[in-house]
Amino acid sequence: MALQITVDPDAATAPFEQIRAQIAEQARSGHLPVGYKLPTVRGFAEELGLAANTVAKAYRALESDGVIETRGRHGTFVAAAGDAAGRQAAEAAQTYAQRARRLGLDRAAALAAVEDALRAAYGE
């Protein structure tokens, strides 16, 4: 088990997003288990031949999504799957439901808007 990331400099997707997506997928699939210690930002950037800010941006996005957690000087680790992500999704859903109701949408219209957004987000 090791972190395996490849960045395609010619891809349309920004390097930080390529890193973010690959780490997130490896954490979700279990290839990177909960508690796996990620490389330091500087060390990983050097290994990938990228600027430290690029890796730092990916790590910030992953931490915001609840995929990884930083434990101060101890390092950055894969977080418990689902805990933070599920909580954040529930909070977003609650906020959306309240807003849809304030806007006067009935349940069917609010649900249809969510389904349209999910189809767009998942490329369906």
C-alpha positions, 0 to 999 in steps of 0.5 A: 500500500502506497500513495500512487499519484500521477499528474498529467501536465497536459491534461485540461484538469489542473494539477491540484485537482488531479492530486485531490481526485486521485487521493480521494478515490484511493481513500474511498476505495480503501487503497489508502486506509484510515490513518494512512500518513500522507507525505509532507506537502514539500516532500510530495511536491518535490516528488511530483515535480510541482510547486508546494502551493499546488500540493497544499491546495489539494490537501486543503481541498481534501481536508475541507471535504473530510477526506484527510485530517491534519494533526498538527506537527504529527502530519496529515492522515486519511480520515475516517471514511464517511464521518466528515463527508456524511456530516457535511452532505447532511448539513448541505442538504438541510441548508438546501431544503430550508432555502427551497422552502423559503423560495416557495418550492414544493417538495417535488420541485425541490427534489427535481432541482437536486436530481438535475444538479446530481446528474450534471455533477456526476456526468449522467 
